Amino acid sequence: MKISQKGLYALKAMTLLARRFNDGAIRIRDIAYEEALPEKFLELILLELKNARLVESLRGAKGGYRLRRPPHQISLAEIIRLIDGALAPFGDAAQLRTLIETDDDHRALYQVFLDVRDAAARILENTTLADLIEPRRPPAARKRRNKEENGTVLPMVVRDTSDPGRRRA
């Protein structure tokens, strides 16, 4: 998976809109200035996000753009797929599964690509704009705490630095 410059700009703009979700509509000029993004390129990105119903635009003196849904309802995967397409490093999941089934010589290679795609997709689908703007902890720490509260955490393996080959739980 590679995130394009356009994808990165979209993520930055959406993060700003998430941070300012309760402030009403934000003008393109303000988004561009605060995130140091080229205004004309941002216009095209926001139009694409609007057509996908992730943001809405308001006209008038208090006009601008705002998120259509609360930040906790918009995943990073949704934004990235819209702007950059599939999350897989090589084709999409269906294409990779077909290659695994049909290309005996390279089955293991395609399986690795599918595993990478699935892991990346899982992280991006479970990380929302709200996770990015919550100041208390990074997303991974929140998820780990939630699992601990539910009693589903596996013991962490820590390498003993005094003996490079020795592990302890």
N, C-alpha and C positions, 0 to 999 in steps of 0.2 A: 504494500500500500504506500502510495506517495501522495502527500497532500500538496496541491499546487499553491502558488501564491494567491490565486483567487480564493481557494478554499481557506487558507490562513486568514485572509482579509475577512471572509464571511464569518469565520469563528470569532475573530476579534470584534467585529461589529455586533454580532449576536451576544457576545459576552457583555459588551457595554450596554446593550439594550436590556439585558437581564439585570445588570447592576442598577439600572435606572428604571426598572419595571414600574415602580409606583410613581414615577415622575411625569407620566403622560408621554406624549409623542416627543421625539428628539429629532431635530433638523439634521439633514444629511451633512450640512456644513459642520455642525457640532460634533457629529460622530467622526467625520474625517479628521477634524482638528484634534480631538481627544485621543484618537487611536493612531494618528499620523498616517492616514491612508489617503491615496489619491481620490479626490472627490468624484471625478467623472467615472472612474472605475467602480467606485463604491455605489454610484447610482445604478449601474448595470447589475451589480451583485444584489442590491436591495430589491430591484425589480424582479429578479429571479426568485428571491426569497418570498416576495409578495405573491408571485404567481403560484408558488408552492404552498401558500397559505401559512407560512411560518411567521410572517410579519404583516402588518397592515399599515397603510398610509392614511394620514389625515390631512386635509387641506386647511388653508387659512393661516391666520397669524399665529395660532398655537399648533400648527400642523407639523408634520414630520412622520417618523416611523416609530412603531412600538411592536412588541411581541404580541401575537394573536393569542398565545396560551401562556400560562405561568412558566417561569424558568424550569421548574421541576418536571415539567411535562415535555420538554424538548431535549432529546439526546444528541450527543455529538455525532453519533452515527447517522442520524437523520440529516443533519446539515452536510456532513462530508459526502454522503451518498448523493445528495442533491447536486452538489457543486462538482465533485470529482468522480462520481460513479462508484463502481464496486470497491469493496474494501480489500479484495484479494490482491496479492502481489502478482498474480498471473491468472487472469480470467476471473469469473465469478464462481461461487460455490458449486453451482450446478455443472458448469464446465469442468471444474476440477474433479468432481465426482465421476463424470463421464470419462475423463482421462485416466483416473485410477482404475476404472473397470475395463478399459479398452487397451491401455498401453502397458503390457506386462513388464517390459524392460525398464520402465521409468515409474512404475506404480509407487514405489517408496518416496521418490522425489515429489510427486504430486500430492502424496499424503502429507508430507511435511508442509507444502504450500497451503494445503487445506487446514492443517492444524494451526499454522500461523494466522491464517485468515480468520478462523473461528475464535482464536484467543483475542486477536485485535478487535473483532466485531463484538465479542462479549464485553470487553472493557469499554468500548465506545458506546455500546447500546445501554450500558449500565451507568454511564456518566452523563449527567444532565448539566445544563447551564447553571442550575442552582448549585451543583457541586463545585463548580469553578468559582463562584462568587461568595460562597460561605467562608467567612474569615477564620473560623475556629480551627479546622483541620483540613489537610489535603484529602481528596476523595478516597484514596486507598485506606487511610487511617479510619475514616468514618465507616467504610464497609467492614473493615476488620473488627471495629468495635461492635457493629451490629451483629456480626457473626458470633462474637464472644458472648453477647447478651443472649443469643439464641442457643448457645451451647454447641455450636457446630464447628468450632475451630480445631483444626488438627495441630498436633504439637509441632513447633517450629524446630527445624534442624539447624544447629549452630556449629560452625567449624571451630574447633579448639585451636587457637593460633600457636600454642606451644608445641603441638605435634600436628604437622600438616595433614597426616593421614587419618587422624582420629576425629570422630564425630560424637557429639553428645546431643541429647534431646532437651 
